[in-house]
């Protein structure tokens, strides 16, 4: 059985966050800003994307952990009931 994983496009997400930040902070497009400001905004956008991914990963881990605990609890109950 093959497992299909959808690889999130980190570059696109980072660019979107950088463009939004440039518009909100400076009222200009990202590409119209000086290189030093572009770099600062880009690095902040990368950190936001990384943080978003870590939060998503933590949530997935917690869901898997809860499902595993429910499974083991069910098996233990079945054992105690002699099933």
Backbone as a chain_set.jsonl record, in Angstrom:
{"seq": "XXXXXXXXXXXXXXXXXXXXXXXXXXXXXXXXXXXXXXXXXXXXXXXXXXXXXXXXXXXXXXXXXXXXXXXXXXXXXXXXXXX", "coords": {"N": [[0.837, -1.175, 0.0], [0.647, 2.115, -0.94], [1.637, 5.233, 0.359], [0.374, 8.42, 0.15], [1.606, 11.586, 0.243], [0.971, 15.0, 0.614], [2.968, 17.524, -0.29], [3.499, 20.499, 1.245], [3.723, 23.706, -0.237], [6.132, 25.52, 0.714], [7.556, 27.747, -0.112], [5.689, 29.236, -1.643], [3.801, 29.829, 0.341], [5.351, 31.348, 2.097], [6.025, 33.502, 0.452], [3.48, 34.588, 0.056], [2.828, 35.432, 2.674], [4.88, 37.306, 3.033], [4.268, 39.18, 1.048], [1.762, 40.048, 1.961], [2.525, 41.206, 4.427], [4.196, 43.281, 3.535], [2.384, 44.891, 2.186], [0.593, 45.552, 4.261], [2.263, 46.798, 6.166], [3.857, 48.708, 4.785], [2.333, 49.603, 2.708], [2.93, 49.007, 0.121], [3.949, 46.967, -2.681], [5.715, 43.901, -2.212], [7.918, 43.48, -3.931], [8.563, 46.072, -4.603], [9.876, 47.197, -2.522], [12.896, 48.256, -0.773], [15.877, 46.209, -0.897], [16.928, 45.546, 1.694], [14.755, 45.816, 3.432], [13.042, 44.014, 2.245], [14.396, 41.639, 2.815], [14.209, 41.533, 5.631], [11.426, 41.372, 5.994], [10.965, 38.997, 4.597], [12.37, 37.104, 6.15], [10.907, 37.233, 8.525], [8.459, 36.3, 7.567], [9.173, 33.691, 6.871], [9.651, 32.669, 9.445], [7.058, 32.801, 10.501], [5.703, 30.954, 8.853], [7.081, 28.626, 9.523], [6.41, 28.445, 12.233], [3.622, 28.129, 12.001], [3.586, 25.622, 10.749], [4.753, 24.035, 12.734], [2.832, 24.224, 14.756], [0.684, 22.962, 13.473], [1.78, 20.4, 13.137], [2.112, 19.663, 15.831], [-0.567, 19.51, 16.623], [-1.488, 17.4, 14.997], [0.097, 15.339, 16.03], [-0.887, 15.215, 18.682], [-3.515, 14.394, 18.146], [-3.085, 11.846, 17.037], [-1.863, 10.605, 19.211], [-3.983, 10.666, 21.066], [-5.836, 9.012, 19.752], [-4.425, 6.613, 19.749], [-4.248, 6.11, 22.497], [-6.98, 5.776, 23.08], [-7.447, 3.46, 21.608], [-5.787, 1.577, 22.946], [-6.971, 1.685, 25.457], [-9.462, 0.627, 24.853], [-8.736, -1.984, 24.086], [-7.736, -2.896, 26.542], [-10.055, -2.797, 28.116], [-11.612, -4.704, 26.763], [-10.018, -6.948, 27.303], [-10.273, -7.13, 30.082], [-12.96, -7.679, 30.234], [-13.015, -10.131, 29.201], [-13.139, -10.585, 26.5]], "CA": [[0.0, 0.0, 0.0], [1.435, 3.338, -1.056], [1.16, 6.378, 1.137], [0.501, 9.652, -0.618], [1.76, 12.769, 1.075], [0.935, 16.263, -0.114], [4.04, 18.381, 0.191], [3.089, 21.896, 1.202], [4.657, 24.576, -0.926], [6.595, 26.479, 1.709], [7.96, 28.974, -0.794], [4.483, 29.999, -1.972], [3.205, 30.329, 1.582], [6.229, 32.394, 2.597], [5.853, 34.658, -0.423], [2.165, 35.176, 0.341], [2.925, 36.147, 3.945], [5.753, 38.467, 2.826], [3.515, 40.178, 0.28], [0.753, 40.616, 2.861], [3.21, 42.062, 5.401], [4.663, 44.485, 2.836], [1.201, 45.72, 1.91], [0.047, 46.055, 5.52], [3.219, 47.645, 6.879], [4.394, 49.805, 3.976], [1.383, 50.008, 1.677], [3.572, 48.794, -1.177], [4.205, 45.572, -3.014], [6.977, 43.367, -1.702], [8.993, 43.684, -4.92], [8.872, 47.506, -4.71], [10.601, 47.622, -1.325], [14.356, 48.106, -0.831], [16.323, 44.846, -0.571], [17.12, 45.31, 3.131], [13.434, 45.64, 4.014], [12.549, 42.74, 1.712], [15.046, 40.555, 3.561], [13.638, 41.487, 6.977], [10.058, 40.871, 5.865], [11.034, 37.594, 4.181], [12.779, 36.285, 7.297], [9.754, 37.165, 9.432], [7.465, 35.429, 6.927], [9.661, 32.311, 7.036], [9.419, 32.271, 10.829], [5.623, 32.581, 10.661], [5.36, 29.691, 8.191], [7.641, 27.556, 10.348], [5.579, 28.361, 13.432], [2.353, 27.534, 11.577], [3.819, 24.196, 10.499], [4.984, 23.372, 14.019], [1.529, 24.116, 15.438], [-0.075, 21.918, 12.775], [2.401, 19.117, 13.469], [1.779, 19.361, 17.227], [-1.976, 19.107, 16.659], [-1.563, 16.061, 14.415], [0.692, 14.42, 17.008], [-1.823, 15.055, 19.789], [-4.631, 13.592, 17.666], [-2.611, 10.466, 16.915], [-1.654, 10.129, 20.57], [-5.303, 10.419, 21.668], [-6.405, 7.829, 19.103], [-3.676, 5.447, 20.228], [-4.671, 5.859, 23.875], [-8.337, 5.222, 23.013], [-7.325, 2.088, 21.122], [-5.254, 0.731, 24.017], [-8.004, 1.607, 26.506], [-10.479, -0.306, 24.365], [-8.168, -3.328, 24.184], [-7.657, -3.254, 27.959], [-11.416, -3.066, 28.548], [-11.969, -6.001, 26.189], [-9.27, -7.978, 28.047], [-10.866, -7.264, 31.405], [-14.288, -8.271, 30.085], [-12.827, -11.484, 28.703], [-13.478, -10.675, 25.064]], "C": [[0.886, 1.243, 0.0], [0.79, 4.453, -0.235], [1.411, 7.629, 0.316], [0.561, 10.832, 0.343], [1.732, 14.005, 0.192], [1.985, 17.174, 0.502], [3.587, 19.836, 0.115], [4.16, 22.751, 0.536], [5.056, 25.72, 0.0], [6.959, 27.807, 1.051], [6.747, 29.84, -1.125], [3.849, 30.598, -0.725], [4.029, 31.468, 2.172], [6.068, 33.66, 1.767], [4.531, 35.365, -0.149], [2.199, 35.987, 1.633], [3.788, 37.401, 3.798], [5.02, 39.567, 2.062], [2.448, 40.842, 1.142], [1.384, 41.59, 3.854], [3.685, 43.357, 4.758], [3.497, 45.441, 2.591], [0.674, 46.342, 3.2], [0.972, 47.063, 6.196], [3.612, 48.887, 6.084], [3.431, 50.305, 2.897], [1.941, 49.876, 0.272], [3.728, 47.304, -1.422], [5.59, 45.17, -2.535], [8.134, 43.68, -2.646], [9.389, 45.146, -5.075], [9.667, 48.032, -3.525], [12.105, 47.487, -1.523], [14.776, 46.709, -0.377], [16.471, 44.574, 0.925], [15.773, 45.078, 3.828], [12.821, 44.339, 3.514], [13.113, 41.573, 2.522], [14.436, 40.416, 4.946], [12.23, 40.899, 6.933], [10.066, 39.392, 5.498], [11.392, 36.695, 5.354], [11.644, 36.154, 8.31], [8.678, 36.237, 8.868], [7.884, 33.96, 7.052], [9.398, 31.807, 8.45], [7.941, 31.996, 11.08], [5.197, 31.251, 10.044], [5.875, 28.514, 9.013], [6.808, 27.359, 11.614], [4.222, 27.723, 13.118], [2.497, 26.024, 11.393], [4.031, 23.433, 11.805], [3.684, 23.201, 14.787], [0.683, 23.017, 14.799], [0.468, 20.544, 13.136], [2.083, 18.701, 14.906], [0.339, 18.876, 17.346], [-2.148, 17.692, 16.116], [-1.017, 15.034, 15.394], [-0.273, 14.151, 18.158], [-3.035, 14.214, 19.38], [-4.251, 12.117, 17.556], [-2.436, 9.851, 18.298], [-2.997, 9.788, 21.239], [-5.951, 9.177, 21.067], [-5.722, 6.56, 19.585], [-4.099, 5.101, 21.651], [-6.078, 5.27, 23.911], [-8.304, 3.756, 22.579], [-6.846, 1.164, 22.239], [-6.25, 0.604, 25.16], [-9.085, 0.609, 26.115], [-9.986, -1.755, 24.457], [-8.109, -3.792, 25.635], [-9.048, -3.573, 28.505], [-11.879, -4.428, 28.031], [-11.281, -7.136, 26.946], [-9.921, -8.213, 29.396], [-12.255, -7.896, 31.347], [-14.221, -9.675, 29.507], [-13.191, -11.643, 27.24], [-12.267, -11.015, 24.244]], "O": [[1.767, 1.391, 0.847], [-0.432, 4.578, -0.159], [2.523, 7.866, -0.153], [-0.341, 11.033, 1.155], [2.387, 14.053, -0.849], [1.895, 17.546, 1.672], [3.321, 20.345, -0.974], [5.356, 22.534, 0.73], [4.39, 26.755, 0.053], [6.694, 28.872, 1.608], [6.776, 31.052, -0.909], [3.411, 31.748, -0.738], [3.474, 32.439, 2.687], [5.983, 34.76, 2.312], [4.47, 36.594, -0.125], [1.667, 37.095, 1.689], [3.469, 38.443, 4.372], [5.141, 40.746, 2.393], [2.25, 42.054, 1.066], [0.847, 42.67, 4.096], [3.587, 44.421, 5.369], [3.624, 46.652, 2.772], [0.345, 47.528, 3.228], [0.511, 48.069, 6.735], [3.692, 49.985, 6.636], [3.693, 51.319, 2.25], [1.486, 50.547, -0.654], [3.652, 46.491, -0.5], [6.507, 45.987, -2.463], [9.205, 44.096, -2.206], [10.45, 45.436, -5.627], [10.087, 49.189, -3.524], [12.549, 46.691, -2.351], [14.094, 46.095, 0.445], [16.165, 43.471, 1.377], [15.673, 44.233, 4.717], [12.154, 43.635, 4.272], [12.39, 40.639, 2.869], [14.171, 39.301, 5.394], [11.885, 40.033, 7.737], [9.268, 38.617, 6.024], [10.786, 35.638, 5.535], [11.445, 35.086, 8.887], [8.06, 35.477, 9.612], [7.05, 33.091, 7.307], [8.976, 30.667, 8.642], [7.603, 31.055, 11.799], [4.419, 30.507, 10.643], [5.174, 27.516, 9.177], [6.536, 26.227, 12.013], [3.734, 26.883, 13.874], [1.644, 25.249, 11.825], [3.544, 22.314, 11.96], [3.453, 22.159, 15.4], [0.041, 22.235, 15.5], [-0.302, 19.624, 13.41], [1.816, 17.529, 15.171], [0.058, 17.935, 18.089], [-2.866, 16.881, 16.7], [-1.61, 13.969, 15.568], [-0.458, 13.004, 18.564], [-3.529, 13.412, 20.173], [-5.026, 11.244, 17.945], [-2.819, 8.703, 18.525], [-3.127, 8.754, 21.893], [-6.549, 8.377, 21.788], [-6.38, 5.543, 19.805], [-4.289, 3.929, 21.975], [-6.343, 4.356, 24.692], [-9.034, 2.921, 23.113], [-7.422, 0.099, 22.458], [-6.367, -0.46, 25.768], [-9.564, -0.16, 26.949], [-10.735, -2.645, 24.861], [-8.399, -4.952, 25.928], [-9.206, -4.52, 29.275], [-12.469, -5.212, 28.776], [-11.896, -8.171, 27.203], [-10.102, -9.357, 29.812], [-12.68, -8.565, 32.289], [-15.248, -10.334, 29.342], [-13.519, -12.745, 26.8], [-12.362, -11.131, 23.022]]}, "num_chains": 1, "name": "protein.A"}
